[in-house]
Amino acid sequence: MVSEIPQQVKTEVDLSFAISDEIAMLMQERGLSKKQFAESLGKKPSEVTKWLSGQHNFTIRTLSMLSDFFGKPLIVIP
């Protein structure tokens, strides 16, 4: 079954999980709970839960906001 999954879908899933993993790591480095992180951004904890699920389709706006918050880019374009 896995071999039938298009490469584009595999790449999308890999990127999505990489972003959510990076967010989780940065939150942990700062000692932030989901609630604290959400409050810092003016978001609901449920939205942070979606971001951390690895299944959220991030917009450029959200990625920019998160990059500014953490002071480093979440995605680096070579």
All heavy atoms as a GROMACS GRO file, in nm:
protein
  615
    1MET      N    1   0.081  -0.120   0.000
    1MET     CA    2   0.000   0.000   0.000
    1MET      C    3   0.086   0.126   0.000
    1MET      O    4   0.053   0.223  -0.067
    1MET     CB    5  -0.094   0.003   0.120
    1MET     CG    6  -0.204  -0.100   0.117
    1MET     SD    7  -0.309  -0.088   0.262
    1MET     CE    8  -0.426   0.032   0.205
    2VAL      N    9   0.193   0.125   0.079
    2VAL     CA   10   0.278   0.244   0.088
    2VAL      C   11   0.339   0.278  -0.046
    2VAL      O   12   0.353   0.396  -0.081
    2VAL     CB   13   0.388   0.224   0.195
    2VAL    CG1   14   0.486   0.340   0.195
    2VAL    CG2   15   0.326   0.207   0.332
    3SER      N   16   0.373   0.177  -0.125
    3SER     CA   17   0.434   0.202  -0.256
    3SER      C   18   0.337   0.270  -0.351
    3SER      O   19   0.379   0.328  -0.450
    3SER     CB   20   0.485   0.072  -0.316
    3SER     OG   21   0.378  -0.017  -0.341
    4GLU      N   22   0.208   0.265  -0.322
    4GLU     CA   23   0.108   0.328  -0.408
    4GLU      C   24   0.086   0.476  -0.376
    4GLU      O   25   0.019   0.546  -0.450
    4GLU     CB   26  -0.025   0.253  -0.395
    4GLU     CG   27  -0.017   0.110  -0.445
    4GLU     CD   28  -0.146   0.032  -0.423
    4GLU    OE1   29  -0.250   0.095  -0.392
    4GLU    OE2   30  -0.142  -0.090  -0.437
    5ILE      N   31   0.143   0.521  -0.267
    5ILE     CA   32   0.127   0.662  -0.228
    5ILE      C   33   0.217   0.746  -0.318
    5ILE      O   34   0.338   0.721  -0.327
    5ILE     CB   35   0.164   0.683  -0.081
    5ILE    CG1   36   0.070   0.602   0.009
    5ILE    CG2   37   0.158   0.831  -0.044
    5ILE    CD1   38   0.109   0.601   0.154
    6PRO      N   39   0.161   0.849  -0.384
    6PRO     CA   40   0.242   0.934  -0.471
    6PRO      C   41   0.354   1.004  -0.393
    6PRO      O   42   0.338   1.040  -0.276
    6PRO     CB   43   0.142   1.037  -0.524
    6PRO     CG   44   0.008   0.977  -0.503
    6PRO     CD   45   0.021   0.887  -0.384
    7GLN      N   46   0.468   1.022  -0.457
    7GLN     CA   47   0.583   1.086  -0.394
    7GLN      C   48   0.549   1.225  -0.342
    7GLN      O   49   0.596   1.265  -0.235
    7GLN     CB   50   0.702   1.094  -0.491
    7GLN     CG   51   0.828   1.151  -0.429
    7GLN     CD   52   0.876   1.073  -0.306
    7GLN    OE1   53   0.878   0.950  -0.307
    7GLN    NE2   54   0.911   1.143  -0.200
    8GLN      N   55   0.466   1.299  -0.414
    8GLN     CA   56   0.428   1.433  -0.371
    8GLN      C   57   0.359   1.429  -0.235
    8GLN      O   58   0.385   1.513  -0.149
    8GLN     CB   59   0.336   1.499  -0.474
    8GLN     CG   60   0.290   1.637  -0.433
    8GLN     CD   61   0.193   1.698  -0.533
    8GLN    OE1   62   0.170   1.644  -0.638
    8GLN    NE2   63   0.137   1.812  -0.498
    9VAL      N   64   0.275   1.330  -0.214
    9VAL     CA   65   0.205   1.316  -0.086
    9VAL      C   66   0.305   1.280   0.024
    9VAL      O   67   0.299   1.334   0.135
    9VAL     CB   68   0.092   1.211  -0.095
    9VAL    CG1   69   0.030   1.184   0.041
    9VAL    CG2   70  -0.014   1.256  -0.195
   10LYS      N   71   0.398   1.192  -0.005
   10LYS     CA   72   0.501   1.155   0.092
   10LYS      C   73   0.584   1.277   0.132
   10LYS      O   74   0.612   1.298   0.250
   10LYS     CB   75   0.592   1.047   0.036
   10LYS     CG   76   0.526   0.912   0.019
   10LYS     CD   77   0.624   0.813  -0.043
   10LYS     CE   78   0.557   0.681  -0.075
   10LYS     NZ   79   0.650   0.588  -0.141
   11THR      N   80   0.621   1.358   0.034
   11THR     CA   81   0.700   1.479   0.061
   11THR      C   82   0.621   1.577   0.146
   11THR      O   83   0.674   1.636   0.240
   11THR     CB   84   0.743   1.545  -0.072
   11THR    OG1   85   0.818   1.451  -0.148
   11THR    CG2   86   0.825   1.670  -0.048
   12GLU      N   87   0.494   1.595   0.114
   12GLU     CA   88   0.407   1.685   0.191
   12GLU      C   89   0.397   1.640   0.337
   12GLU      O   90   0.410   1.722   0.429
   12GLU     CB   91   0.268   1.689   0.128
   12GLU     CG   92   0.170   1.780   0.198
   12GLU     CD   93   0.033   1.779   0.134
   12GLU    OE1   94   0.020   1.744   0.015
   12GLU    OE2   95  -0.063   1.813   0.205
   13VAL      N   96   0.377   1.513   0.358
   13VAL     CA   97   0.366   1.459   0.494
   13VAL      C   98   0.498   1.477   0.570
   13VAL      O   99   0.499   1.519   0.686
   13VAL     CB  100   0.322   1.311   0.491
   13VAL    CG1  101   0.335   1.246   0.628
   13VAL    CG2  102   0.180   1.300   0.439
   14ASP      N  103   0.608   1.447   0.503
   14ASP     CA  104   0.740   1.464   0.566
   14ASP      C  105   0.763   1.609   0.608
   14ASP      O  106   0.811   1.635   0.719
   14ASP     CB  107   0.852   1.419   0.472
   14ASP     CG  108   0.858   1.268   0.454
   14ASP    OD1  109   0.794   1.194   0.534
   14ASP    OD2  110   0.927   1.223   0.360
   15LEU      N  111   0.731   1.703   0.520
   15LEU     CA  112   0.749   1.845   0.552
   15LEU      C  113   0.659   1.886   0.668
   15LEU      O  114   0.701   1.959   0.758
   15LEU     CB  115   0.719   1.932   0.430
   15LEU     CG  116   0.830   1.948   0.330
   15LEU    CD1  117   0.779   2.017   0.204
   15LEU    CD2  118   0.945   2.027   0.389
   16SER      N  119   0.536   1.842   0.665
   16SER     CA  120   0.441   1.879   0.769
   16SER      C  121   0.488   1.831   0.906
   16SER      O  122   0.485   1.905   1.004
   16SER     CB  123   0.303   1.821   0.736
   16SER     OG  124   0.208   1.864   0.829
   17PHE      N  125   0.535   1.706   0.912
   17PHE     CA  126   0.585   1.653   1.039
   17PHE      C  127   0.715   1.720   1.080
   17PHE      O  128   0.739   1.743   1.200
   17PHE     CB  129   0.600   1.501   1.033
   17PHE     CG  130   0.471   1.429   1.061
   17PHE    CD1  131   0.399   1.373   0.957
   17PHE    CD2  132   0.421   1.420   1.190
   17PHE    CE1  133   0.279   1.307   0.982
   17PHE    CE2  134   0.302   1.355   1.216
   17PHE     CZ  135   0.230   1.297   1.112
   18ALA      N  136   0.799   1.756   0.985
   18ALA     CA  137   0.924   1.825   1.018
   18ALA      C  138   0.894   1.961   1.082
   18ALA      O  139   0.959   2.000   1.179
   18ALA     CB  140   1.010   1.841   0.893
   19ILE      N  141   0.796   2.031   1.028
   19ILE     CA  142   0.758   2.161   1.084
   19ILE      C  143   0.701   2.144   1.224
   19ILE      O  144   0.739   2.216   1.317
   19ILE     CB  145   0.658   2.234   0.992
   19ILE    CG1  146   0.728   2.274   0.861
   19ILE    CG2  147   0.599   2.357   1.061
   19ILE    CD1  148   0.632   2.319   0.752
   20SER      N  149   0.609   2.050   1.241
   20SER     CA  150   0.548   2.031   1.373
   20SER      C  151   0.653   1.985   1.475
   20SER      O  152   0.651   2.029   1.590
   20SER     CB  153   0.431   1.934   1.367
   20SER     OG  154   0.471   1.805   1.330
   21ASP      N  155   0.746   1.902   1.433
   21ASP     CA  156   0.854   1.859   1.523
   21ASP      C  157   0.942   1.977   1.565
   21ASP      O  158   0.983   1.987   1.681
   21ASP     CB  159   0.941   1.751   1.458
   21ASP     CG  160   0.872   1.617   1.445
   21ASP    OD1  161   0.764   1.598   1.506
   21ASP    OD2  162   0.924   1.531   1.371
   22GLU      N  163   0.971   2.064   1.470
   22GLU     CA  164   1.053   2.183   1.500
   22GLU      C  165   0.981   2.274   1.599
   22GLU      O  166   1.042   2.325   1.694
   22GLU     CB  167   1.085   2.259   1.370
   22GLU     CG  168   1.174   2.380   1.389
   22GLU     CD  169   1.318   2.347   1.424
   22GLU    OE1  170   1.359   2.230   1.419
   22GLU    OE2  171   1.392   2.440   1.458
   23ILE      N  172   0.852   2.295   1.579
   23ILE     CA  173   0.774   2.378   1.671
   23ILE      C  174   0.778   2.316   1.810
   23ILE      O  175   0.800   2.386   1.910
   23ILE     CB  176   0.630   2.395   1.621
   23ILE    CG1  177   0.628   2.479   1.493
   23ILE    CG2  178   0.542   2.462   1.729
   23ILE    CD1  179   0.494   2.478   1.421
   24ALA      N  180   0.754   2.186   1.819
   24ALA     CA  181   0.754   2.119   1.949
   24ALA      C  182   0.890   2.132   2.018
   24ALA      O  183   0.896   2.158   2.139
   24ALA     CB  184   0.717   1.972   1.931
   25MET      N  185   0.997   2.117   1.942
   25MET     CA  186   1.131   2.129   1.998
   25MET      C  187   1.157   2.271   2.050
   25MET      O  188   1.209   2.289   2.160
   25MET     CB  189   1.237   2.092   1.894
   25MET     CG  190   1.378   2.094   1.948
   25MET     SD  191   1.503   2.083   1.819
   25MET     CE  192   1.487   2.244   1.744
   26LEU      N  193   1.117   2.370   1.971
   26LEU     CA  194   1.138   2.509   2.012
   26LEU      C  195   1.054   2.544   2.135
   26LEU      O  196   1.100   2.618   2.223
   26LEU     CB  197   1.107   2.603   1.895
   26LEU     CG  198   1.207   2.596   1.780
   26LEU    CD1  199   1.152   2.669   1.657
   26LEU    CD2  200   1.342   2.651   1.821
   27MET      N  201   0.933   2.491   2.141
   27MET     CA  202   0.850   2.511   2.260
   27MET      C  203   0.918   2.450   2.382
   27MET      O  204   0.922   2.512   2.488
   27MET     CB  205   0.712   2.446   2.240
   27MET     CG  206   0.620   2.520   2.148
   27MET     SD  207   0.467   2.425   2.118
   27MET     CE  208   0.402   2.406   2.284
   28GLN      N  209   0.970   2.330   2.366
   28GLN     CA  210   1.035   2.260   2.476
   28GLN      C  211   1.159   2.337   2.522
   28GLN      O  212   1.183   2.352   2.642
   28GLN     CB  213   1.073   2.118   2.435
   28GLN     CG  214   1.131   2.037   2.548
   28GLN     CD  215   1.160   1.894   2.506
   28GLN    OE1  216   1.165   1.862   2.388
   28GLN    NE2  217   1.178   1.808   2.604
   29GLU      N  218   1.238   2.388   2.426
   29GLU     CA  219   1.357   2.466   2.460
   29GLU      C  220   1.322   2.587   2.545
   29GLU      O  221   1.399   2.627   2.632
   29GLU     CB  222   1.429   2.511   2.334
   29GLU     CG  223   1.508   2.403   2.265
   29GLU     CD  224   1.575   2.451   2.136
   29GLU    OE1  225   1.566   2.572   2.103
   29GLU    OE2  226   1.635   2.367   2.068
   30ARG      N  227   1.206   2.646   2.517
   30ARG     CA  228   1.163   2.764   2.592
   30ARG      C  229   1.081   2.729   2.716
   30ARG      O  230   1.039   2.818   2.790
   30ARG     CB  231   1.081   2.857   2.503
   30ARG     CG  232   1.164   2.924   2.397
   30ARG     CD  233   1.088   3.037   2.338
   30ARG     NE  234   1.170   3.106   2.240
   30ARG     CZ  235   1.136   3.220   2.185
   30ARG    NH1  236   1.023   3.278   2.217
   30ARG    NH2  237   1.214   3.276   2.097
   31GLY      N  238   1.052   2.601   2.733
   31GLY     CA  239   0.973   2.558   2.848
   31GLY      C  240   0.828   2.601   2.840
   31GLY      O  241   0.766   2.627   2.943
   32LEU      N  242   0.776   2.608   2.718
   32LEU     CA  243   0.638   2.652   2.699
   32LEU      C  244   0.541   2.536   2.689
   32LEU      O  245   0.565   2.442   2.612
   32LEU     CB  246   0.627   2.734   2.569
   32LEU     CG  247   0.699   2.868   2.563
   32LEU    CD1  248   0.697   2.923   2.421
   32LEU    CD2  249   0.635   2.965   2.660
   33SER      N  250   0.433   2.544   2.763
   33SER     CA  251   0.323   2.449   2.746
   33SER      C  252   0.241   2.494   2.625
   33SER      O  253   0.258   2.606   2.575
   33SER     CB  254   0.234   2.448   2.870
   33SER     OG  255   0.165   2.572   2.882
   34LYS      N  256   0.151   2.408   2.580
   34LYS     CA  257   0.064   2.447   2.469
   34LYS      C  258  -0.016   2.572   2.505
   34LYS      O  259  -0.030   2.664   2.424
   34LYS     CB  260  -0.034   2.334   2.434
   34LYS     CG  261   0.026   2.219   2.362
   34LYS     CD  262  -0.083   2.118   2.330
   34LYS     CE  263  -0.024   1.985   2.291
   34LYS     NZ  264  -0.129   1.885   2.267
   35LYS      N  265  -0.066   2.574   2.627
   35LYS     CA  266  -0.147   2.688   2.672
   35LYS      C  267  -0.065   2.816   2.674
   35LYS      O  268  -0.109   2.920   2.624
   35LYS     CB  269  -0.207   2.659   2.809
   35LYS     CG  270  -0.297   2.769   2.859
   35LYS     CD  271  -0.357   2.735   2.993
   35LYS     CE  272  -0.446   2.851   3.038
   35LYS     NZ  273  -0.502   2.830   3.170
   36GLN      N  274   0.055   2.810   2.730
   36GLN     CA  275   0.141   2.929   2.736
   36GLN      C  276   0.177   2.977   2.596
   36GLN      O  277   0.177   3.098   2.569
   36GLN     CB  278   0.268   2.898   2.814
   36GLN     CG  279   0.248   2.873   2.961
   36GLN     CD  280   0.371   2.814   3.026
   36GLN    OE1  281   0.444   2.736   2.966
   36GLN    NE2  282   0.395   2.852   3.152
   37PHE      N  283   0.211   2.883   2.509
   37PHE     CA  284   0.247   2.916   2.372
   37PHE      C  285   0.130   2.982   2.301
   37PHE      O  286   0.145   3.087   2.237
   37PHE     CB  287   0.292   2.788   2.300
   37PHE     CG  288   0.339   2.807   2.159
   37PHE    CD1  289   0.427   2.908   2.124
   37PHE    CD2  290   0.296   2.720   2.060
   37PHE    CE1  291   0.472   2.923   1.993
   37PHE    CE2  292   0.340   2.734   1.929
   37PHE     CZ  293   0.428   2.836   1.897
   38ALA      N  294   0.013   2.922   2.313
   38ALA     CA  295  -0.108   2.977   2.250
   38ALA      C  296  -0.136   3.118   2.300
   38ALA      O  297  -0.163   3.209   2.220
   38ALA     CB  298  -0.227   2.885   2.276
   39GLU      N  299  -0.129   3.137   2.431
   39GLU     CA  300  -0.156   3.269   2.489
   39GLU      C  301  -0.055   3.372   2.440
   39GLU      O  302  -0.091   3.487   2.413
   39GLU     CB  303  -0.154   3.262   2.642
   39GLU     CG  304  -0.275   3.191   2.699
   39GLU     CD  305  -0.267   3.171   2.850
   39GLU    OE1  306  -0.162   3.200   2.911
   39GLU    OE2  307  -0.368   3.124   2.906
   40SER      N  308   0.070   3.332   2.425
   40SER     CA  309   0.175   3.423   2.376
   40SER      C  310   0.147   3.472   2.236
   40SER      O  311   0.186   3.583   2.199
   40SER     CB  312   0.311   3.355   2.378
   40SER     OG  313   0.348   3.321   2.507
   41LEU      N  314   0.079   3.388   2.158
   41LEU     CA  315   0.050   3.422   2.018
   41LEU      C  316  -0.092   3.474   1.998
   41LEU      O  317  -0.129   3.508   1.885
   41LEU     CB  318   0.070   3.298   1.930
   41LEU     CG  319   0.212   3.243   1.924
   41LEU    CD1  320   0.213   3.108   1.854
   41LEU    CD2  321   0.304   3.341   1.853
   42GLY      N  322  -0.171   3.477   2.103
   42GLY     CA  323  -0.311   3.519   2.090
   42GLY      C  324  -0.395   3.414   2.018
   42GLY      O  325  -0.490   3.447   1.948
   43LYS      N  326  -0.358   3.287   2.036
   43LYS     CA  327  -0.428   3.176   1.971
   43LYS      C  328  -0.491   3.086   2.077
   43LYS      O  329  -0.460   3.096   2.195
   43LYS     CB  330  -0.331   3.092   1.886
   43LYS     CG  331  -0.256   3.169   1.780
   43LYS     CD  332  -0.349   3.211   1.670
   43LYS     CE  333  -0.273   3.285   1.560
   43LYS     NZ  334  -0.361   3.331   1.455
   44LYS      N  335  -0.577   2.996   2.033
   44LYS     CA  336  -0.637   2.898   2.122
   44LYS      C  337  -0.546   2.776   2.131
   44LYS      O  338  -0.481   2.740   2.032
   44LYS     CB  339  -0.774   2.856   2.070
   44LYS     CG  340  -0.875   2.968   2.071
   44LYS     CD  341  -1.009   2.919   2.023
   44LYS     CE  342  -1.108   3.035   2.026
   44LYS     NZ  343  -1.240   2.993   1.984
   45PRO      N  344  -0.541   2.712   2.247
   45PRO     CA  345  -0.460   2.590   2.258
   45PRO      C  346  -0.498   2.483   2.156
   45PRO      O  347  -0.412   2.408   2.110
   45PRO     CB  348  -0.488   2.542   2.401
   45PRO     CG  349  -0.524   2.667   2.476
   45PRO     CD  350  -0.599   2.751   2.375
   46SER      N  351  -0.623   2.479   2.115
   46SER     CA  352  -0.666   2.380   2.015
   46SER      C  353  -0.596   2.403   1.881
   46SER      O  354  -0.567   2.308   1.808
   46SER     CB  355  -0.818   2.382   1.996
   46SER     OG  356  -0.861   2.509   1.952
   47GLU      N  357  -0.567   2.529   1.850
   47GLU     CA  358  -0.495   2.558   1.725
   47GLU      C  359  -0.351   2.508   1.734
   47GLU      O  360  -0.298   2.450   1.639
   47GLU     CB  361  -0.497   2.707   1.693
   47GLU     CG  362  -0.442   2.738   1.557
   47GLU     CD  363  -0.477   2.876   1.506
   47GLU    OE1  364  -0.545   2.952   1.576
   47GLU    OE2  365  -0.433   2.907   1.393
   48VAL      N  366  -0.288   2.527   1.850
   48VAL     CA  367  -0.152   2.476   1.869
   48VAL      C  368  -0.152   2.324   1.859
   48VAL      O  369  -0.062   2.266   1.799
   48VAL     CB  370  -0.095   2.524   2.004
   48VAL    CG1  371   0.038   2.456   2.034
   48VAL    CG2  372  -0.078   2.676   2.005
   49THR      N  373  -0.253   2.260   1.913
   49THR     CA  374  -0.265   2.114   1.903
   49THR      C  375  -0.269   2.072   1.757
   49THR      O  376  -0.203   1.974   1.718
   49THR     CB  377  -0.390   2.064   1.977
   49THR    OG1  378  -0.377   2.098   2.116
   49THR    CG2  379  -0.408   1.914   1.962
   50LYS      N  380  -0.342   2.145   1.673
   50LYS     CA  381  -0.347   2.115   1.529
   50LYS      C  382  -0.208   2.131   1.467
   50LYS      O  383  -0.167   2.048   1.385
   50LYS     CB  384  -0.446   2.206   1.458
   50LYS     CG  385  -0.590   2.176   1.488
   50LYS     CD  386  -0.680   2.274   1.416
   50LYS     CE  387  -0.823   2.262   1.464
   50LYS     NZ  388  -0.910   2.363   1.402
   51TRP      N  389  -0.137   2.236   1.505
   51TRP     CA  390  -0.004   2.259   1.450
   51TRP      C  391   0.089   2.145   1.485
   51TRP      O  392   0.171   2.103   1.404
   51TRP     CB  393   0.056   2.388   1.505
   51TRP     CG  394  -0.012   2.514   1.464
   51TRP    CD1  395  -0.103   2.532   1.364
   51TRP    CD2  396   0.005   2.642   1.524
   51TRP    NE1  397  -0.144   2.662   1.359
   51TRP    CE2  398  -0.079   2.732   1.455
   51TRP    CE3  399   0.081   2.689   1.629
   51TRP    CZ2  400  -0.087   2.867   1.488
   51TRP    CZ3  401   0.073   2.824   1.662
   51TRP    CH2  402  -0.010   2.911   1.591
   52LEU      N  403   0.077   2.094   1.606
   52LEU     CA  404   0.166   1.989   1.654
   52LEU      C  405   0.127   1.849   1.608
   52LEU      O  406   0.202   1.755   1.627
   52LEU     CB  407   0.173   1.992   1.808
   52LEU     CG  408   0.232   2.121   1.868
   52LEU    CD1  409   0.220   2.118   2.019
   52LEU    CD2  410   0.374   2.142   1.823
   53SER      N  411   0.012   1.838   1.544
   53SER     CA  412  -0.038   1.707   1.501
   53SER      C  413   0.038   1.654   1.380
   53SER      O  414   0.032   1.534   1.351
   53SER     CB  415  -0.187   1.716   1.466
   53SER     OG  416  -0.206   1.785   1.343
   54GLY      N  417   0.104   1.743   1.306
   54GLY     CA  418   0.173   1.701   1.185
   54GLY      C  419   0.080   1.694   1.065
   54GLY      O  420   0.120   1.651   0.958
   55GLN      N  421  -0.044   1.736   1.084
   55GLN     CA  422  -0.142   1.728   0.976
   55GLN      C  423  -0.199   1.864   0.938
   55GLN      O  424  -0.294   1.873   0.861
   55GLN     CB  425  -0.254   1.633   1.015
   55GLN     CG  426  -0.205   1.493   1.039
   55GLN     CD  427  -0.314   1.400   1.088
   55GLN    OE1  428  -0.424   1.442   1.119
   55GLN    NE2  429  -0.284   1.273   1.093
   56HIS      N  430  -0.141   1.969   0.992
   56HIS     CA  431  -0.189   2.104   0.964
   56HIS      C  432  -0.125   2.156   0.835
   56HIS      O  433  -0.005   2.137   0.813
   56HIS     CB  434  -0.155   2.197   1.080
   56HIS     CG  435  -0.208   2.335   1.064
   56HIS    ND1  436  -0.341   2.364   1.078
   56HIS    CD2  437  -0.146   2.450   1.033
   56HIS    CE1  438  -0.359   2.494   1.056
   56HIS    NE2  439  -0.242   2.548   1.029
   57ASN      N  440  -0.202   2.222   0.752
   57ASN     CA  441  -0.152   2.282   0.630
   57ASN      C  442  -0.117   2.428   0.661
   57ASN      O  443  -0.203   2.515   0.660
   57ASN     CB  444  -0.256   2.273   0.518
   57ASN     CG  445  -0.200   2.315   0.385
   57ASN    OD1  446  -0.081   2.336   0.370
   57ASN    ND2  447  -0.288   2.330   0.288
   58PHE      N  448   0.009   2.454   0.693
   58PHE     CA  449   0.052   2.587   0.734
   58PHE      C  450   0.048   2.687   0.619
   58PHE      O  451   0.085   2.654   0.506
   58PHE     CB  452   0.196   2.581   0.787
   58PHE     CG  453   0.208   2.513   0.919
   58PHE    CD1  454   0.239   2.378   0.927
   58PHE    CD2  455   0.188   2.584   1.036
   58PHE    CE1  456   0.250   2.315   1.049
   58PHE    CE2  457   0.198   2.521   1.160
   58PHE     CZ  458   0.229   2.386   1.166
   59THR      N  459   0.004   2.807   0.650
   59THR     CA  460   0.011   2.915   0.553
   59THR      C  461   0.144   2.988   0.570
   59THR      O  462   0.210   2.975   0.674
   59THR     CB  463  -0.103   3.017   0.574
   59THR    OG1  464  -0.086   3.079   0.704
   59THR    CG2  465  -0.241   2.952   0.565
   60ILE      N  466   0.181   3.063   0.470
   60ILE     CA  467   0.302   3.144   0.478
   60ILE      C  468   0.289   3.243   0.594
   60ILE      O  469   0.385   3.267   0.667
   60ILE     CB  470   0.328   3.220   0.345
   60ILE    CG1  471   0.350   3.122   0.231
   60ILE    CG2  472   0.443   3.319   0.358
   60ILE    CD1  473   0.473   3.036   0.246
   61ARG      N  474   0.171   3.296   0.614
   61ARG     CA  475   0.147   3.392   0.723
   61ARG      C  476   0.176   3.328   0.858
   61ARG      O  477   0.242   3.387   0.943
   61ARG     CB  478   0.002   3.442   0.718
   61ARG     CG  479  -0.030   3.540   0.830
   61ARG     CD  480  -0.166   3.600   0.813
   61ARG     NE  481  -0.157   3.688   0.698
   61ARG     CZ  482  -0.261   3.738   0.632
   61ARG    NH1  483  -0.382   3.706   0.669
   61ARG    NH2  484  -0.245   3.817   0.529
   62THR      N  485   0.126   3.206   0.879
   62THR     CA  486   0.149   3.138   1.006
   62THR      C  487   0.295   3.104   1.024
   62THR      O  488   0.352   3.123   1.132
   62THR     CB  489   0.062   3.010   1.015
   62THR    OG1  490  -0.076   3.047   1.002
   62THR    CG2  491   0.084   2.939   1.148
   63LEU      N  492   0.359   3.054   0.919
   63LEU     CA  493   0.502   3.022   0.926
   63LEU      C  494   0.584   3.146   0.958
   63LEU      O  495   0.679   3.141   1.038
   63LEU     CB  496   0.550   2.958   0.796
   63LEU     CG  497   0.496   2.818   0.769
   63LEU    CD1  498   0.532   2.775   0.628
   63LEU    CD2  499   0.547   2.719   0.871
   64SER      N  500   0.548   3.259   0.899
   64SER     CA  501   0.618   3.385   0.927
   64SER      C  502   0.599   3.428   1.072
   64SER      O  503   0.695   3.469   1.139
   64SER     CB  504   0.566   3.497   0.835
   64SER     OG  505   0.593   3.467   0.702
   65MET      N  506   0.476   3.416   1.122
   65MET     CA  507   0.447   3.453   1.259
   65MET      C  508   0.527   3.366   1.356
   65MET      O  509   0.588   3.416   1.451
   65MET     CB  510   0.297   3.437   1.289
   65MET     CG  511   0.260   3.462   1.433
   65MET     SD  512   0.097   3.402   1.479
   65MET     CE  513   0.107   3.229   1.436
   66LEU      N  514   0.531   3.236   1.330
   66LEU     CA  515   0.603   3.144   1.417
   66LEU      C  516   0.754   3.168   1.409
   66LEU      O  517   0.823   3.165   1.512
   66LEU     CB  518   0.570   3.000   1.381
   66LEU     CG  519   0.426   2.958   1.410
   66LEU    CD1  520   0.396   2.821   1.350
   66LEU    CD2  521   0.397   2.960   1.558
   67SER      N  522   0.804   3.196   1.290
   67SER     CA  523   0.947   3.226   1.274
   67SER      C  524   0.984   3.352   1.352
   67SER      O  525   1.088   3.356   1.420
   67SER     CB  526   0.981   3.244   1.126
   67SER     OG  527   0.968   3.122   1.058
   68ASP      N  528   0.900   3.454   1.345
   68ASP     CA  529   0.924   3.577   1.421
   68ASP      C  530   0.920   3.550   1.571
   68ASP      O  531   1.004   3.600   1.646
   68ASP     CB  532   0.822   3.685   1.386
   68ASP     CG  533   0.846   3.747   1.249
   68ASP    OD1  534   0.956   3.730   1.193
   68ASP    OD2  535   0.754   3.814   1.199
   69PHE      N  536   0.824   3.472   1.615
   69PHE     CA  537   0.810   3.441   1.757
   69PHE      C  538   0.936   3.372   1.810
   69PHE      O  539   0.987   3.408   1.916
   69PHE     CB  540   0.687   3.353   1.783
   69PHE     CG  541   0.670   3.314   1.927
   69PHE    CD1  542   0.612   3.402   2.016
   69PHE    CD2  543   0.715   3.192   1.973
   69PHE    CE1  544   0.598   3.367   2.151
   69PHE    CE2  545   0.702   3.156   2.106
   69PHE     CZ  546   0.643   3.244   2.196
   70PHE      N  547   0.983   3.273   1.737
   70PHE     CA  548   1.099   3.196   1.782
   70PHE      C  549   1.232   3.262   1.746
   70PHE      O  550   1.338   3.220   1.794
   70PHE     CB  551   1.095   3.054   1.727
   70PHE     CG  552   0.988   2.968   1.791
   70PHE    CD1  553   0.884   2.919   1.716
   70PHE    CD2  554   0.992   2.939   1.926
   70PHE    CE1  555   0.786   2.839   1.774
   70PHE    CE2  556   0.895   2.860   1.985
   70PHE     CZ  557   0.791   2.811   1.910
   71GLY      N  558   1.229   3.363   1.660
   71GLY     CA  559   1.351   3.432   1.623
   71GLY      C  560   1.440   3.354   1.529
   71GLY      O  561   1.560   3.377   1.524
   72LYS      N  562   1.379   3.259   1.458
   72LYS     CA  563   1.455   3.179   1.360
   72LYS      C  564   1.356   3.122   1.259
   72LYS      O  565   1.241   3.097   1.291
   72LYS     CB  566   1.535   3.069   1.427
   72LYS     CG  567   1.453   2.963   1.496
   72LYS     CD  568   1.539   2.856   1.562
   72LYS     CE  569   1.573   2.751   1.462
   72LYS     NZ  570   1.647   2.637   1.514
   73PRO      N  571   1.402   3.102   1.136
   73PRO     CA  572   1.310   3.048   1.034
   73PRO      C  573   1.276   2.902   1.061
   73PRO      O  574   1.361   2.824   1.105
   73PRO     CB  575   1.389   3.062   0.903
   73PRO     CG  576   1.532   3.072   0.944
   73PRO     CD  577   1.534   3.130   1.082
   74LEU      N  578   1.150   2.867   1.038
   74LEU     CA  579   1.108   2.727   1.050
   74LEU      C  580   1.138   2.649   0.923
   74LEU      O  581   1.156   2.530   0.926
   74LEU     CB  582   0.960   2.718   1.082
   74LEU     CG  583   0.917   2.767   1.219
   74LEU    CD1  584   0.767   2.759   1.235
   74LEU    CD2  585   0.986   2.690   1.328
   75ILE      N  586   1.144   2.722   0.813
   75ILE     CA  587   1.176   2.661   0.684
   75ILE      C  588   1.291   2.741   0.622
   75ILE      O  589   1.285   2.864   0.617
   75ILE     CB  590   1.056   2.664   0.588
   75ILE    CG1  591   0.943   2.578   0.642
   75ILE    CG2  592   1.095   2.615   0.448
   75ILE    CD1  593   0.818   2.579   0.557
   76VAL      N  594   1.393   2.672   0.575
   76VAL     CA  595   1.506   2.738   0.511
   76VAL      C  596   1.505   2.698   0.363
   76VAL      O  597   1.506   2.579   0.330
   76VAL     CB  598   1.639   2.696   0.577
   76VAL    CG1  599   1.756   2.758   0.505
   76VAL    CG2  600   1.638   2.731   0.724
   77ILE      N  601   1.502   2.797   0.277
   77ILE     CA  602   1.502   2.774   0.133
   77ILE      C  603   1.647   2.785   0.085
   77ILE      O  604   1.711   2.888   0.101
   77ILE     CB  605   1.415   2.879   0.059
   77ILE    CG1  606   1.274   2.888   0.118
   77ILE    CG2  607   1.412   2.851  -0.090
   77ILE    CD1  608   1.194   2.760   0.109
   78PRO      N  609   1.698   2.676   0.026
   78PRO     CA  610   1.838   2.678  -0.019
   78PRO      C  611   1.860   2.771  -0.138
   78PRO      O  612   1.772   2.796  -0.213
   78PRO     CB  613   1.868   2.534  -0.056
   78PRO     CG  614   1.737   2.466  -0.071
   78PRO     CD  615   1.635   2.549   0.000
   0.00000   0.00000   0.00000
